Amino acid sequence: MLKLLKGLKPYKVIVIINILFVAAQGIFELFLPNYTSDLIQKGLRFGDMPVILHYGALMLLFTVISVGAAIISSYLASKISSLISRDIRKKLFVKVNSFSLNEVDKIGTSSLITRSTNDITQVQNAVFMLLRIFTLVPIIFAGSITMTIIKQASLTLILAVSMPIILILVIAVARIIIPLFNKMQKKVDNLTLVAREGLTGVRVVRAFDQQENETIRFNKANKEVTDIAIKSNRIMAVMLPIIMLIMNLTIVAVYWFGSKRISIGKFNVGDLFAVSQYITQIMFSIVMFIMMFIQLPKASASAKRINEVMNMETSIKDSVEDMTADKDSECGVEFKDVCFNFGGENSLNALDHISFKAKKGKMTAIVGSTGSGKTTILNMIARFYDPTCGEVQVCGQNVKDYKLKNLRNKLGFVPQKAFLFSGTIAENIKYGKDNATDEEIISALDTAQGLEFVNEKENGINAHVSQGGANFSGGQKQRLAIARAIVRDADVYVFDDSFSALDFKTDANLRRALKKRFNNSTMLIVAQRISTVMNADKIIVLNEGKLVGEGTHKELLKSCSVYREIAESQLEEEELQA
């Protein structure tokens, strides 16, 4: 929590102003009981109306000043806490964007969402309370005790009995409730995960008529959060009435012993009212402290989870110095004895000593069974993962020597799952090139075989795209994702099974258009369909993370049994020899 509070530093001027207004609120509140005493003793006791009006006016003035200071300090505290939560959210988002896929998988997308929303809100609430209460409580507490001692020191002994009881109760509750708050945040993560999966996978849920099972699954996660919340609230529900009882008994004791001292002439009625109000303010400051105590464990648990993300070291380190590739070097891709392991106990290498070259102006295809490491290879080119051993080169230099931004600017990357953002078609394609003109967008769509269906839309390239591209078919989304990569005119193009939803005719037309347009670029294509890769300049065959074949379609039919088995399962004999 203290680490996150360092975020107050840029707003120190506003914080100081806030502290001054909070202090003003507390100081002017401390004057009121003393004036009450004077009003009773000097005015009401003798029926002196000018004295009554004088002290009444002072009390009204000080009340207005105190309320005004409270309003201003509340506004400033709200502004500061909102600004800090904005800053934390921004830093967290930037940090997560720097993670490799390993770190994202380790924490989990749902947990990252919860930490970026619910956890930051808890910290924001705690900062607000600290800015309001952390200054106000000490002023009221210390001032009220001082004034009570001045008025009647013997009555402060009552606090020596009640306050330790309250303190012991708060500490006992803290030992129980803080672990509950930590546990609750983890349960909220799980609830977010279940809700997210249920909503994003709604088509699968309905297709298999699993709505009832998903409801049961959600209710279970929801109940786990609710049970912990009820348990913690039950503890607080028991604690607060006990504290209120102790506070009320304290006030009763003040009146009891105060009246005894009045009866023997050692105290007066005005001072008794003043002391009772000061004792009430002391009790009120304790209540505010307890409110802060309730919020801080939640915020502390949330801050710990936020710091866990902020302190996590990404395995993908950006290069300190960006080595510029030799302009005369051929901008191809080369894997040199590359291994990769996802980690975990007894895990096997996903890639095992892979070496190959993808040359400039050539189309290199990668095929293999499911889980053979095809996508992992492409992810290494973009440095979503780094190899466990060996080296990946792009344009003649190690990818680790590039600034990540510059490396990825060399790539036109189309992921396995075509993802579109809410907005327009043009805005989605401009993800590939921010300043792309309408002509460049149309040209990219034409190459991607998407211009026809885009022109059929009412607003053409400005047609609306729903979240995730839900208003487009699978093949249309793939073509828009391909156009997004095409528009940037990259040195290296990477297509991760990006033609799987296309019909054979569109697939063939697209490959011809790509080869014609980018005859001076390096292209790597992962595909499941042999018809997609059989005309590639080179085909890489993977099996269980190992490179088991390399060559053209005809060469591999003769030399690689794995490739021939895949080809024969998809094509007739005449097509194999075509």
N, C-alpha and C positions, 0 to 999 in steps of 0.2 A: 504493500500500500504506500509506504514512504517513497518508494522509487517512482510510483506514478504521480505522487504529489509534487515531485520536482517539476512537473508540468506547469505549476503555478508561477514559476520564475518569469516567463514572458509577460505575465499579468500582475506583476508585483505592485505597480502603481494603483491599479483598481483594487487589489487585495488590501493595501494599506488604507485606502479611502473607505473600503467596506469595514475594516477593523475600527476605524474612527467613528463611523456611524453606529456600529454595534456597541462600542464603548459608551457613546453618548446615550443610546437607549438605556443601557444598564445603569449609568450614573443618575440620569434623571428619574428612573424608576426608584432608585434608592432614596431620593429626596421625599417621595410621597408619604411613606409612613411617618416620617419625622414631622411633616406638616400636619398630618392627621392628629398627631399628639398635641401640637400647638393649637390646632383648631378646637380640640376638645378642652384642653386645659385653660387656654387663654380666651376662647370665644364662647363656646357652648356653656361652659361652667358658670360664666357670669352673664350670659345673655348679651354679650357685646357684639352687635351686628356689624359694625365696621371691621372688627377683627375677624369675624366669621367670613365676611366678603373678601377681606384681604388674603387670608390663607386659602379660601375657596378658589379665588382667581389664580393664585400661584399654583395650586394643585392642578387646575384646568390647563394652565399654560404648560406646565411640565409634562402633563399627560399628552397634550397635542405634540410637543417636541419629541417625546419618547415614541409616540405612534408614528410620527413622520420619519424619524430615524430608523424605526423598524421596517417601514415600507421601503425606504431607499436601500437599506442594507439587504433586505430580502431580494430586491431587484438585482442588486450588484452580485449577490451570492448566486442567484439563478443564472445570471449572464456568465459569470466566471466558470461555474460548474458545467454549463453547456459548451463553452469554448474548450474546456479541458477534455470533455468527452469527445468533441469533434476532433481534437488533435490526436487523442489516443486512437480513435477509430481510423483516422487517416494513416497513422504510423503502423497500426496493426494490418491494415489493408496492404500497404506498401511492403511490409515484412512478409506477409503471406504470398504476395506476388513474386517475391524473390526465392521462395521455396522451390526445391525440386519436387518431382512427383513423390519421392520417398517421404519427405516431411509431411506433405499433404495427406498421404495415405496413413502415416503414423498417427496423426492427430484426428483425422476424419473431417470430411466436409461439414457435416452437421454440427460437430463440436466447434469448428471454426466460425460457423454462422452464429451459434449461441454466444460465443466469446465476443463476437463483434457487435452483438445487440444486447442481450440480457445482461451479460457480465459488465459491459461498459455502462449500462443504465444503473446498475447497482453502485458502481464507483461514482457516477455522477450524483446520485442521491446522497452518498456519504460525504462527498466534497461540499455539497450544499449545506448539509447539517453541520459539518465542521466549521465552515465559514460563519455560520449563524450562531452556533452553540459554543464552539471552542473558546471564543472570546467572551461571550455573554455570560456563560455559567460561572467562570472564575470571578468575574466582576461582581455579579449578584451574590454569589456564595460568600466571598471574602468580605464584601461590603456589608452584607446583612449580618454576618457574625460579628463584625467590628461594631456595628451600631447596636446590636443586642448586648454586647459586653458593656458598651458605654451606658446604655439605658439601665440594664440590670444583669450583671455578670452571672449571678447565681442561676438564672434561668437557662443559660447556655449549657449547664450540666445535663439538662434533659436531652440535648442533642448528643452528648457523650454516650448516652444509652441507646438512642434510636438509630443513629447513623452507623455504628458498627454492625448492628443487626441487618440493616439494609445492605451494607457492603458485603457481608458474608453471604447473604442471599444472592446478590448479583454474581459474585464469583462462582458460587455453586452452580448457578444456572448456566454461566458461561462455559463451564467444563462439559456440560451436557449438550448445549445448543450449537456451539461452534462446529463440532464434527457433523452435526445434522445439516448445517448449511453447506458444508463441503460436499456431503453426500447428495444433497438436493440438486446442486449444479450439474453433477454427473447424470442424475436422473433426467434433468431437463435436456441434456445432450441427447440422451436416448429417445426422449419424447420427440425432439426435433427430427431425429433420424427417421423414426417410424412415420411421422407426419409427412416428411419430405419424400420418402420412398412411396408412400401411399398415393401422394398427389402426382408425382412425376411418372409413376408407373400405373396410372389410373386405367389406361387402355388394357394393360395386361391383367390387372385386377378384375376388370369387367369381362374381359374375354374368357377368363377361366372361372367366372362367377365366384370370386373370392372376396366379395364385399364384406360378407359376414365375418370371415376369418381376419380380414384386415381391421374390422371394427373391434373384434376381440383383442387383437394385437395392440391397437391403439389404446383401448380401454385399460389394458394391463399396464402399459407404460404411463398412461395418465394417472392411474390409481397409485402407482409407485410414487409419483411426484406429490399427489394429493395426500397420501398417507404420511409422508415426511413433513409436509406443510402443516397438516393437522397436529402431528406430534409436537412440532416446535411451537405452534400457536397454542396448543394445550398447556405447554410449560409456561409460556408467557401469560396465558390467561389465569394461571394459578399465581404467578409471581406478582402481577400488577395489582390485584386486589389486596394481597398481603402487604405490599408496599403502601397502598392507599390507607389501609387500616393502621399501619404504623404511623403514617403521617398524621392521620386524624387523631390518633391517641396522643401524639406529640403535642398537637394544638390544644387538646383537652387538658393535658398535663400543664401546659403553659398557663391556661386560664385558671386552673385549680391552684397551682402554687402562686401565681400572680395575685389572685384574689386574697390568698392567705396573707401575702405581704402588704396588700392594700389595707387589710383589716387591722394590721398592727402599725400602720402609718409609715412604712418604709418604701412605699411604691404609690404611684397615682394612676388613675384610670386612663388618662391619655397615653402615658408611656406603656401601659398594658396593651392598649390597642396597637401602638406602634410596634412593640415587641412581637405581638401575635402576627402582625403583617410581615415583619422581618423573618420570623420563623417560617411563615407560609412561603415567602420568597426563597428561603433556603430549601424547603421541601420541593418547591417548584423547580429549582435549579437541579435538584437530584432527579426529578422526573425527566427533565430535559436530558440529563446525563444518561439516564436509562434508555431513553429513545435513541440517543446516539449509540449506546451500547448494543441495542437491538440491530441497528443498521450496520455498524462497523464489522461485526463478524461476517455478515453477508458480503459486504464490500471487500473484506479481506480475502475471503474465499475466491471471489471473482477476480480480484487483483492478482492473486497467485496464479490463476488460470491464464490471465492476460500476459503476465510476466513470463509464464512458461513458453508462450508463443514468441514473445519478444526476445527472449534469451536463447531461443533455439538456433543453433548454428546450421545454416544451410550447407548441404554437401556440395552444392554448385557454387564455386567461388568465382566472382567476376575477375577478369584479368586486371592487374594494376596498370600495366602498360599494354596498349593495344598495338600489337605487331601488325603492320600493314603487309598484306600479301603481295608477293612479287607480281607486278603487272604482267610480266612475260610468262608467269607460270600458268599452266593449264588448270582452269577452275573446275576440277573434278572432285570426287570424294574417294577417300581411301581409308580402309580399315586395316590396321597393322596388328595382328596377333591379339585381337580384342576379346576379353572375357568380361562377363557381367554376372553379378549375383545379387538378388533382391535382399539378401540377408535372412536372418532367422536361423534357428538351430537345424543342423543337418540339411540345409537347403542346398540344392545342386545349382550349378552354373546355368543361367538362362542362355548365355552365350559362352561357347567354349573355344577359345583361340581361333577367332574368325579373321580371315585376311582376304581382301578383294579390292579391286579398283572399279570405280564408275567414272568413265571418261567423259570429258566435255563433248557435247554434240551427239552423245549416244544415249539410248534408252536402256537402262539396266533394270531388270525385273527381279523380284525376290518372291519365291514360292516355297511352300512347305506346309506340313500339317499344322493343325491348331496347336498353339503352345510351343512352336518350334523356335520362336524368337524373332519373327519378322518385324513386328511393330517395335520391339525393343531396339532393333538396329536403327530404325528411322528416328526414334526418340533420342538416340545418342547423337545423331547428326545435329539436332536442334538443342542439344545439351539439356534435355529434360532429365536425363541420367548421365553420369560419367562412368566410363568403364572401370571395372575392378583392376584390370591389367590391360596393357596395350595402349594403342593410340588411335584416335579418329582424326583424320585430316580433311579440311575443306579448303579448296583453292591452294593446296600445297603447304598448309600450316596446321598445327595442332589446334583443335577447336578451343582448347583451354587458354590459348594465347590471344583469343579475340575478346573484346568487350562483348558481352552477351547481346547488346542491342545491335552491334555491327554484324555479328555472326548471323543473327536471325533476320537482319535486313537483306542478307544474301540468299535467304531461303524463301521459296514459295511452298508453304506447308499446308497440306490438306489432311486433317486427321481422320481416323477411322470412323468416328461418328460425326456426321455433318451437323454442326451447331450453328444456328442463326440467332441473332439478337433481335429483340423487339425494335421496331423502327421502320425503315423503308428498305427496298432492295438496294438502292443506290448507297445508303448509309452502311449496309452490310458489306458491300463490295469495297467501299472506301476504307474498310478495316485493313485491306491489303495495301492501300496507297491513299493517304489522307487527302492529297490534292488532285486526285484522279478527276479528269474531266468527264462530261457525259459521253463524249466520243470514245474515250478510253474504256469506260464502263461497258458501253454497247459492244465495243470490239472484243472485250474479255468475255462477255456473255455469248457472243457469236462463236468464239473459239470453243467455249465450254458447252456448246449446243443447247444454250438456254434462252437464246434471244426470241425464239418463236413463242414459247409459253409466257415469257415476260411481256411481249407485245400484246398478247391477248388480255392482259390485265388492264383494268380501266385506266390506271394512272401510269402504266408502263414501269419504268425503273423507279418511279416514286410510289409504287404500290406498297401497301402496308404489309409488314411482316409481324406475325404474332410471336409471343415469347416462345423461343425454341424452334421457331419456324413451323408451328403447328398447323398453319393454313396452307402448307405446301406438302406435296407427296415426297416420299423418300428420294426418288430420282431427281426431283426438282431441287430439293435441298442440297443434294450432292453436286449438282451442276452449279448452283449458286456459290457453294463453298469452293469449287474449282475455279470459278470466275474470280473470286476474291483473291486466290493465289496468283492467277494469271496476270491480274492487273498490275502487279508490282514489277514485272519484267525482271525476275530474279536470276541469279547465276545458277542456282540449284533448285530443282523442283522435286518435291517429295509427295507422293500420293500413297496414302495408307489404305489400301482396299477401297479406294474412292469411287470405283466404277461398279460396285456390287449391285446397286439398285437400278442400273441402267439396262435397257434392253440391248441385245447384241448389235443391232444396227447403230444405235446411238453410241455405244461403246466403241465400235470400229471407227465411226466418223470422228469421235472425239480424239482418239489416239492419232488418227491421221492429221487432224488439225493441230494437235500439240506438236507433233514431229515437224510439221511444216513451219509453225510459228517459232518454235524454240530449237531450231537446228544448231544453235550455237550455245545452248545451255545443257547442263547435266540433268538427266531425269532418272529418278528412282521410283519404281512402281511396285507396291506390294499388291498381289491379287490372288484370289482363290481360283479364278477361272483361267484355265490354260489358254482359252481363246483370246484372252486379254494380253497375255505375255508371249505368245508363241512367235510373234514377229519382232520381239525386242532384240537389240543388238547383243545383249548378254543376259543370261538368266542365272541367278544364284539360287541353289537349292539347299534348304535347311532341313535338318531332321534332329529333333531333341537338342537344339542349341548348337549343333555342329554343322559345318559346311560340308555337304556330301556331294555336291556337283556344281560345275561352273562351265558355261558354254552357251551355244545357240540351241534352239529347239531341236534341230535335227541331231546335233552332237549329243545332247543329253538323252535323247531317246535310245541311243546306242550305248552310252557310257554310264548312265545313272539309273539304277533300278527304282529308286524312290521317285524320281521324276516320271519315269515311264509308267509306274503304277498310278500316279496321280492323273497323268494324261489319259491313260486307258480307261480310267473310271469316268471320264467326262466326254471323250471324243470317240467317234467311230474310227476304224482303221484307215478309211480313205481320208478323213479329216486330219489324222495324225501325220500323214505323209504329204499333206497339202503344202 
